[in-house]
Amino acid sequence: MRYYGKWMRDEAFKRIGHLYPPVTITNEMLAERPDLKEQGYKAGDQLTVIVWLWARTVKCPNPACGAEMPLVKSFALSTKKGKEHWVEPKIHENLYSFVVKNGGGKVPLGTVNRNGATCICCKTPVSFDYIRSEGQSGRMGTKLLAIVAEGKNRRIYLSPIGFHETHAKSVRPDWRPDTNLVGKSAVNVPLYGLKTHGDLFSDRQLNSLNTFSELVRKAFNKITQDIQKMTDRDLYKYSLAVSTYLSIAVDRSSDAWSSLASWRQGAEATRSTFSRQALAMVWDFAEANPFSQACGNWDDASISWIVKVLDQLPTSNLGTVMQKNAVDLEARDMVFSTDPPYYDNISYADLSDFFYVWMRHTMTEVSPDLFGTLLVPKSEELVATPYRFNGDKQKAELYFEEGLKSVFLKLREGVNNSYPVTVYYAFKQSEAEDSEVFESDMTEETNSRASTGWETMLSGLIQSGFEITGTWPMRTERGGRSVGIGANALASSIVLVCRPRPENASPCSRREFLGALKKELAPALRELQQGSIAPVDLAQAAIGPGMAVFSRYSSVLEADGKSMPVRTALGLINQALDEYLSEQEGEYDGDTRWALSWYEQFGHNEAAFGVAETLSKAKNTSVNGLVEAGILEARGGKVRLLGRDELDHEWDPTQDKRPTAWEAVQHLIYALENEGEESAAGLLAKLGSIAEPARDLAYRLYTVCERKGWAQDALGYNMLVVAWPRLKELAAKQKPMQENLL
């Protein structure tokens, strides 16, 4: 793979390297950007481009303007401390240009927000309906926003260069995939005129993918010629294996080289197309250079990742892989571990089309039998997608539920009773049932605590004769993935450990179930908290011990004699979780209990002094005492809980006569966000007896934020708990040093 991957890169560069020109430093650039001169650059120096950053454009609907207005989410290029760069628009009536700035200036607001867009020239508000109409009419264009080049141990951000823009737009690809985007995976891009797989790429990107695809086919013949010592049969298998991996490398490149790839200002790197399991619109996109030595290049995006996998694969005791419909499974005396489909949340067959069209284009000549269909087969996929049933949601749900139950019955019949069945599930209970929020559409989200996905999966397990005997939260989700950055996305998969329920299991009443739930759930939750499971995962993790109680009975009978459904049980488990977190308030000091109650009612908004005074009496504290504690502002008959940015950042709990768990949480999060782990650990080492209540409070505050929809506040509390084990480790090392200093 390394050898032929490099051969393909070198051959591709001979053919299309000229399409990715370097940037030549000019005297004008040096005059505009003195920092380049300070870094040692001089006129005539050439820099390899890493990424060209483009903005989509539509014509301004204001007839007095008519500018090709850019659609830009953010003008920031780098937000790293000391390396800040951004794009400054320069307006000339109904014309504009972009200039890259650096330093500590103010970054202009993007032109696209939740409500639509704004013309950069005349400031006319523009609706998404208009933008969609322009896109569907084929009138959406692109304009070069900035250039990112390889520098001396750092990124170099440059203003657009006319030649680079016209050169990129002059390319004409020989082939483009004209298959239509279908299903839920193409979330909103068809609304903006991107209706085929080919529409997801710029012409230069299509040309590059075509070139690398053709080179895979040539690599198959080259491998056959290069290796003469094998038998014809083994030679074919070897050539086919290497070519197949190379075709996967082209597929990985399509993920990195589409017009839905974006730029990460904090990491100064590209983000691939599938940063989430959907094709969602990107306004300002990143076009990577396949031949650079940085992010998004042929080796970094493709070859190196496949080589890492191959390096880890076993060379002995090989397993057997079969492609088989799980509904048709016939097995006996087996051990099963499965990650079932997530109801209607992700349609993998629809998503796979994006990659299939390129693999088919690359490999049809080598493996014609594998690519007989234009797109991926979809009819048998076990997913509740109404569009496959002519929009009939009930038929889609019934198909999924019956199929899932059938699979679990097969597992129940075929399992070796000496081993458990393990079921992975990474689907958040608070799901979007009717719609999802995407940056371009910003539609409303409808939440349901006892989600249909969880209900269906658990119902299938229990009705098939399984009981849940354990819960293993496993950190399976990569922290740097887009959906996890700046969002309260699950950090773990919840592994449910299941065994066949005894045939003689007895029923119980609702009252008996609630009694057992109250007795067993609290210790299980305490254990999960002590393991510092992320607050965002706690509701999912609580399902395990809660459903362990529910599923051990043949049925749980309501007062009318009917069996309690799984959805009702999930609601009761969530209710018990809320009660458990509320009961922890007894651990907190009076000031913290007041702050928690106030925060639940008013957040950081002002409210009447009288309300605060009444609440303070109930919590055995006083408003004046809270002001002295440094967490409250009271003036003009109004009271406001201070935000963590407003607190005294020199706070030392060992010197504070009135330290509170509330202060501890806020200061820990501030230190973690602004000063790093070492600083936060140093503070933790000083907290003493309020450390554990502070961690428990972070869980409680996360649930408050989630219920209120305060996503940004929730991030801090989730981050603190996730970091807690590491902070404790660092604090243990720092404590002896602090004691020695004393």
Secondary structure, DSSP 8 states (H G I E B T S, - for coil): -HHHHHHHHHHHHHHHGGGS--EE--HHHHHH-HHHHHTT--TT-EE-EEEEEEEEEEE-S-TTT--EEEE-SB-EEE-STT--EEEEEEEETTEEEEEEEESS----B-SEETTEEE-TTT--EE-HHHHHHHHHTT--EEEEEEEEEE-SSSEEEE---HHHHHHHHT---S-----B--TTTS-SGGGGT--BGGGGS-HHHHHHHHHHHHHHHHHHHHHHHH--SS-HHHHHHHHHHHHHHHHHHHHHHHHHSSTT-EEETTTTEEE-TTSSSS----SEEEEE-TTSSSTTSHIIIIIHHHHHHHHHS-SSS--------GGG---SSB--EE----TTS--HHHHHHHHHHHHHHHHTTT-GGG--SSS---TT-----GGGGTT-HHHHHHHHHHHHHHHHHHHHHHB-TTS-EEEEE---SS--SS----TTT-------SS-HHHHHHHHHHHHTTEEEEEEEEE--S-TTSGGGTTS----SEEEEEEEE--TT---EEHHHHHHHHHHHHHHHHHHHHHTT--HHHHHHHHHHHHHHHHHTSS-EE-TTS-B--HHHHHHHHHHHHHHHHHHGGGGS-HHHHHHHHHHHHHTTS-EEHHHHHHHHHHTT--HHHHHHHTSEEEETTEEEE--GGGS-TT--TTT-SS--HHHHHHHHHHHHHHT-HHHHHHHHTTTGGGHHHHHHHHHHHHHHHHHHT-HHHHHHHHHHHHHHHHHHHHHHHHHHHHHHH-
